[in-house]
Every structure is written in structure tokens, then in C-alpha cells.
Amino acid sequence: MDQKPQDPQENTRILPVDVNNIGDFIFKEPNRTFLGDWEIRLSRDNRDAVNLLQAVEQLQTSSIPVAFPTETVYGLGADATRDDAVLGIYKAKQRPADNPLIIHISSLTQLRQLLASSPGLDGASSLEVEQDPIPAIYHPLISRFWPGPLSILLPLPEKSPLAGSVTGNLSTFAVRMPSSRLALALINLARVPIAAPSANASTRPSTTTAAHVLHDLNGRIKLIIDGGPCLVGVESTVVDGLVNPPVILRPGGVSIEKLRQCSGWEKVELGYRDGAETSAPRAPGMKYKHYSPTARVILVNGQLSVELLTKYLREDGKVGIATTTNWKDEDLVTSGTCMTNFTTITESRLRTFKIQKGAAISLSEEAEVDGQILAVMASQPSINREHQEGSDSIHVVCTDLGTEATSIAQNLFSALRELDLQGTGVIFVEAIGVSEGHAAAAVMNRLRKAAELEIKS
């Protein structure tokens, strides 16, 4: 009988794990890929392996979830076959239980065990299995994108081993195979499929470092595996190939252009809205407000002016800005501090400067801490020089995200969190140009879910 989720009763511990030190990955098939069967020969006297095994034991025996890194974001994992464990995820995140979770697997054999009604299919790992329970429409995607940042929607078997609380009462479930070797090792050693949403408090920006997880979930969970910063920075793309034409339910690490290069997916369509859905979600991340810092987020299409900033400063007292590709340093200010060209939050640097209302923007080596706060997220930050009435100064905090959509995606959640920690009350974000696909689609989707207001200037 399932039990209620346990309480951690103690501060959360961070366990560093270097996947290169845990042992040897042994592949049982000639193609030597994670799609086939494989195992890990652990170096049990190694501290990294010992730390990983602590997390494995937690997953197998407790209803308190474990945070772990994937290539996209940090996940909050629990045994997907136990209701008490899955409910522990909802409890830790304080997330509504009608929002479905993505299942993470470590091999195709494990996936077929979730789908097959015939025991004879349990040991099959090749995509060429007769009567394969994995729908054929997904075979081209699996061959090209797995392991990787792509989740597929599958029909829920009548006698599914998955806990009922995983699916949000849907007749389908989403599943993916992460490319992070550390995540794969954790799943393989646990010997169960792992349900794992992003390891953040519900509605907050997703976490891309162990420090982010600790900030949100300290005291709510016991263990965080620290495998370093995530490389992709936004969650997986979620697709539904059970309908014709197939649709993208959530943009992410795999673009629509890449999907359309696969057989059967040439006419894939967008099946999501960038705002929060009001109906029952078909996939994770479709419902409710998501990815939001404490500060109010305003998405700006076009140029940002001091006049616009001042308008919201008067309303909120503290303001922030976030920019991407067109706001230039020389248009913004001639001085200050800023978060420049960072690739991970641990390597980030902040620049700050003052805007003097009633005068041109002025250089300040040290920003006044008692001034009003303005946050700037940018690849190339800019504010037009305009004169305003009044004499109070605005304290600006600036960050560079990079100029390419992939780097902006990687740094987005880290930047939102860092600006939040600086005490900004409002963060203006410069919108980036986006076609139907590209990595920019995932960035804009996350920003629109985080933003309270979108402005065209």
C-alpha cells in the first residue's frame, strides 16, 4: 500500500558527482549506443560513485525526490511506478497534481517494458522489433535525437506499471531518454523509470545549476546531485505523433526545422500557445504561469527608452531590464557594471550603473544601493539617452546573454535568477526575432509564460 510522501526533516545536501569517475559504461551490443542494452561497472571505492549510489538508494526506498542534472535543466526525480514517490515531487515543488510529468528512461528495453503487453518483448532493444509497442512514427526521431532533448507522447497501456499520479489523469504519457551520462547512469542503477519535472519551485524559473535547486528546494528534499551546469538550458521539445499531422506540444531543445527533416514529420505543426493554457494540459509546461522570477517580467518588442522605464519605475519603485540582440551598449549607457558574456551562472559577472533622471545617463563607478533598481538582461544592452524630469537616480543591473539563440537559451534561466537575487522589482526583457522553429522559439515560449505583460514599442 502506498504511503504519504515523507518530510525531509533536515537541510538539503549537495553531492558532487563527476560522471567520468564513477566507473565504466559497458555496452552489450555492437553499435555501442545507449539505445541498446548497457550497464555500469562502478568504481565503488570512488567518492563520486559512492555519492551516486546514495541518490540511487534514495530513489529506490524513499518518497522524497532527488534532484539531478540532465543536458536540458536539473530534474526532480522519483520512481515513476510508485504513487507515494511521485506525489513527493508535487509536494516538494508545490505543483498542482493535474500537470503531467515526463518519464525518463535509460534504454529502449526499459521503454518497451512500460508499453508491451507481451512478456516476449521485454528484452528487445532494437528498433526493428516485430510488433514493436513503440509507434513507428517515432522511430526516425528516436534514431536521430535520442538520447537527447526530445520527449514523445505515447499511449498509456491499459495495465500500465506507471503510477496514476504521473499522467495527470491523461490517456497518454510523455517520455524521453536524456543524453546526460550522469542522468542515464542514475536511471540505469535505480532500475526504474524516473518521473522528473524541472527541479524548481512551481512557477519559478527552471534550474540549470545545483545552487539554483538549493535556493528553491532547500529543506524540501534531501539530496541534490551536482554534475555541473546544464548545457542546453531549456527543457526538452515535446511532440505528439499520435495525431495526423503530428504536432509540437512544447518547443525546446529540438527545433521544428530539424523535426521536419525526419520521415513522417515533414508536415509537423505547432500545437501550443506561448501563454498559459486554461484547458487540461496534454504535456508538461502547457498550463499555468511558468518560469517566473519574483520580479515582474515585461517582454518588450522594439526599442527600450528611459521614458518607458520611468513609467514602470513610478508604478513599482524598482525596475529591471532584460535584453537580447539589438539593444546596444552605446545606446544604453556609457558606464556601469554588467553581467557580461557568461556561459554559466558560476562564471557570470554583473555590471551596474546609474541613470540620473533629469540629466543624461551618467557614469558611476559605484552604484548607490539606496537608489531604485533596474535590471537589464541583454546580449547587447541598450537604453536610449533621454532627459527625464526629476533628480533621483536609477540603479541598473545589466546582464549579457550572448547573441545567438542557443546561448540565450542556455543562459536565460540563470540570468532571471541572478537578477532576482539583485533585488530587482521589474525585469524588462528584449524579445528576439523568431520564425516558427529555431532555438528562439523555445526562448520566446518561456519568456511569454514568465511575462505579465508584452509591449510593442
WOKA-V725750 format. One line per field, one symbol per residue. psi: psi as a letter, one per 20 degrees, with the letter a starting at -180 (. if undefined). Layout:
psi = ???
This chain:
psi = pqrqqrphjrqpqpoppohiihbpoopiqhilrihaqrrpnqnijphghggghghghghhirjprppqqaifrpqoqqoiipghgghhghggilqpijoqqppprirhghghhhhpiphiihjpiqikpplpiophhighgghhiqqalppqpqppqhmpiqqhihikkrjrqqqroqiphggggggghhkqqppoaqmrqpirqqpjrhhgghghjpihrhpppojrqqhgiqrqppqojirorqqphpqciprhghhiiqpijhkprpkrqhrpqhrppirqjiqrprkprhqpppppoaqprhggghghghhigpqqqprfhioqghhfrirarqoplqhrhijqppqqrppopjrqpqpohoqpijrqppqopqhnqqpqoqpqqriqqpoppqppiriqhghgghighggggghghikqhpopppqqppahcrhhggghghghhhqhqppo.
